[in-house]
Amino acid sequence: MGAGTVGGWASYFARTSGAERVIVIDRGRVGDGASSRAAGMVRAQGGTPTAVALGRWSIDFYRRQADLLGTDSGFRELGYLILAATEDEERAGRERVAMQRGAGLDVRWVDPDEAVRLDPALRPSSIRGASYAATDGCIDPLRNVRAYSLAMQDTGVELREHCTFTGIETRPANSGQRVAAVLTEQGRIETERVILTGGPQLREVGAVIGVPIPAGAVRHQVAVTEPHEAFQAERRAMAFDLSGGLYWRLEDGGLLFGMSNPDETPGPARSIDWPYLDAMRRRLAHFLPVTDGLELRKVWAATIDYTPDHLPILGPAMKTDRSIIEGITVASAGGHGMMWGPAVARIAADLALEGATTVVDVSQLGLDRFDAQGHSRLKTDPIALPFPTVPQTAGGQTRR
Ligand SMILES: Cc1cc2nc3c(=O)[nH]c(=O)nc-3n(C[C@H](O)[C@H](O)[C@H](O)COP(=O)(O)OP(=O)(O)OC[C@H]3O[C@@H](n4cnc5c(N)ncnc54)[C@H](O)[C@@H]3O)c2cc1C
């Protein structure tokens, strides 16, 4: 369910792992959700060992795509600096590097001079240092939609566009009930296994079948500057201002940058918040003085998905009374669908087909980690956009 990057790649993995018939339904067209509107930042520099593993798996998949599929998602290795502006951020950053190295990632701490060698537009006095992984990079989100669409077609996955998910039929099973069919506006599809995705709409998708999913949705803005000689480079480190949630990378001779407003009321939002865009530009100019006064060539706003602890959701569908609907696997990349999407999709396909996966330990990643208010028992991944902390109720309303 859902033809975004998670549902798209999951259908390909399921089909190539032996599922006889795989159907993907989407209420719009393939890629219509967050997946075609993303900025494409991809990193294995996660804040937990699980996040590191999901990023490493996904980057490895992006690198192997051309051999596997004859096409790719446009992965470019640019390197990524996660900046520290304060003493506390530096201490946390150095500890993070130790954790990430323990998880097998080739990452190191760099001082401001080295950071400036990696990103010559950076104002050295704006930072105390940064963690740096040379193997992080970016994909081209539209090329990724194209890649999974071609992979689906090549492997015989059936795609049904303009086909809204309206419910399920169940039959009695050991633990209570098991899915027997998916109901759509175009009719009924008999099946024993469902992967439920939905990105920013996952909460609403779950509500259709009485499964509370505390996934959020909020406006996220991205812009690209006009070309400038400072950005005429083949390779240049991307950067993330962790405390502000602003990131940037090279794009078409200019600079792409993006950020969410953590004080914004959650819910779908596709219009541009121009005053906030100005704030983003001022923050960018603080780190990269050369961008001050640069014209913008492109600006967009789209609804991004997030989870309360910024970690993925991977596990069985669980109803309000905490009973399981067997055969339904819920999959969300928690706002990290470009950097974790392939790994999350691989895991979802493994869980749907085998009930287990070797990609990461998913025992803590299911819906049972959330209480009735949507609070997670896990520690929040500290390397994430500063999303709103206000819980969102079903239908996009905010509870204060
Ligand atoms: C502006 C922006 C920038 C981003 N930048 C990055 C980035 O740099 N790096 C990164 O890792 N992530 C980024 N993200 C997040 C990333 O795009 C998402 O995490 C990812 O695309 C989610 O993929 P998905 O397949 O779960 O959801 P989606 O791509 O949203 O797909 C879900 C699909 O479900 C369908 N659907 C919903 N409800 C129904 C229904 N009832 N019936 C049938 N179909 C339904 C929708 O039409 C949609 O096509 C960004 C997101 C945005 C918006």
The ligand as a Tripos MOL2 file, in Angstrom:
@<TRIPOS>MOLECULE
LIG
   53    58     1     0     0
SMALL
NO_CHARGES

@<TRIPOS>ATOM
      1 C1         10.4890   18.6580    1.2250 C.3       1 LIG1
      2 C2         10.9980   17.3290    1.7260 C.ar      1 LIG1
      3 C3         12.3700   17.1090    1.8110 C.ar      1 LIG1
      4 C4         12.8510   15.8770    2.2650 C.ar      1 LIG1
      5 N1         14.1900   15.6480    2.2570 N.ar      1 LIG1
      6 C5         14.6790   14.4440    2.6570 C.ar      1 LIG1
      7 C6         16.0690   14.1930    2.6050 C.ar      1 LIG1
      8 O1         16.8680   15.0420    2.1980 O.2       1 LIG1
      9 N2         16.5120   12.9820    3.0410 N.ar      1 LIG1
     10 C7         15.6510   12.0230    3.5080 C.ar      1 LIG1
     11 O2         16.1040   10.9450    3.8890 O.2       1 LIG1
     12 N3         14.3240   12.2340    3.5290 N.ar      1 LIG1
     13 C8         13.8220   13.4150    3.1210 C.ar      1 LIG1
     14 N4         12.4760   13.6460    3.1460 N.ar      1 LIG1
     15 C9         11.5960   12.5960    3.6850 C.3       1 LIG1
     16 C10        11.3080   11.5340    2.6410 C.3       1 LIG1
     17 O3         10.8990   12.1490    1.4560 O.3       1 LIG1
     18 C11        10.2140   10.6110    3.1660 C.3       1 LIG1
     19 O4         10.6270   10.0450    4.4060 O.3       1 LIG1
     20 C12         9.8950    9.4820    2.2010 C.3       1 LIG1
     21 O5          9.6560    9.9680    0.9120 O.3       1 LIG1
     22 C13         8.7040    8.6910    2.7010 C.3       1 LIG1
     23 O6          8.4610    7.6640    1.7800 O.3       1 LIG1
     24 P1          7.1400    6.8280    1.8770 P.3       1 LIG1
     25 O7          7.1550    5.8610    0.7680 O.co2     1 LIG1
     26 O8          6.9830    6.3230    3.2640 O.co2     1 LIG1
     27 O9          5.9740    7.9130    1.7030 O.3       1 LIG1
     28 P2          5.4330    8.6930    0.3990 P.3       1 LIG1
     29 O10         6.4780    8.9530   -0.5910 O.co2     1 LIG1
     30 O11         4.6750    9.8700    0.9020 O.co2     1 LIG1
     31 O12         4.4500    7.6370   -0.2270 O.3       1 LIG1
     32 C14         3.2430    7.2590    0.4040 C.3       1 LIG1
     33 C15         2.2150    7.0060   -0.6630 C.3       1 LIG1
     34 O13         1.0200    6.5470   -0.0350 O.3       1 LIG1
     35 C16        -0.0620    7.0220   -0.7960 C.3       1 LIG1
     36 N5         -1.2840    6.9970    0.0280 N.ar      1 LIG1
     37 C17        -1.5550    7.7210    1.1280 C.ar      1 LIG1
     38 N6         -2.7860    7.4150    1.5920 N.ar      1 LIG1
     39 C18        -3.2960    6.4800    0.7650 C.ar      1 LIG1
     40 C19        -4.5340    5.7540    0.7140 C.ar      1 LIG1
     41 N7         -5.5070    5.9090    1.6240 N.pl3     1 LIG1
     42 N8         -4.7120    4.8640   -0.3030 N.ar      1 LIG1
     43 C20        -3.7520    4.6660   -1.2270 C.ar      1 LIG1
     44 N9         -2.5700    5.3250   -1.2280 N.ar      1 LIG1
     45 C21        -2.3340    6.2140   -0.2430 C.ar      1 LIG1
     46 C22         0.3460    8.4340   -1.1820 C.3       1 LIG1
     47 O14        -0.3470    8.8790   -2.3420 O.3       1 LIG1
     48 C23         1.8340    8.2770   -1.4340 C.3       1 LIG1
     49 O15         2.1580    8.1100   -2.8010 O.3       1 LIG1
     50 C24        11.9450   14.8510    2.6610 C.ar      1 LIG1
     51 C25        10.5740   15.0750    2.5660 C.ar      1 LIG1
     52 C26        10.0970   16.2990    2.1000 C.ar      1 LIG1
     53 C27         8.6230   16.5100    1.9920 C.3       1 LIG1
@<TRIPOS>BOND
     1     1     2 1
     2     2     3 ar
     3     2    52 ar
     4     3     4 ar
     5     4     5 ar
     6     4    50 ar
     7     5     6 ar
     8     6     7 ar
     9     6    13 1
    10     7     8 2
    11     7     9 ar
    12     9    10 ar
    13    10    11 2
    14    10    12 ar
    15    12    13 ar
    16    13    14 ar
    17    14    15 1
    18    14    50 ar
    19    15    16 1
    20    16    17 1
    21    16    18 1
    22    18    19 1
    23    18    20 1
    24    20    21 1
    25    20    22 1
    26    22    23 1
    27    23    24 1
    28    24    25 2
    29    24    26 1
    30    24    27 1
    31    27    28 1
    32    28    29 2
    33    28    30 1
    34    28    31 1
    35    31    32 1
    36    32    33 1
    37    33    34 1
    38    33    48 1
    39    34    35 1
    40    35    36 1
    41    35    46 1
    42    36    37 ar
    43    36    45 ar
    44    37    38 ar
    45    38    39 ar
    46    39    40 ar
    47    39    45 ar
    48    40    41 1
    49    40    42 ar
    50    42    43 ar
    51    43    44 ar
    52    44    45 ar
    53    46    47 1
    54    46    48 1
    55    48    49 1
    56    50    51 ar
    57    51    52 ar
    58    52    53 1
@<TRIPOS>SUBSTRUCTURE
     1 LIG1         1 GROUP 0 **** ****
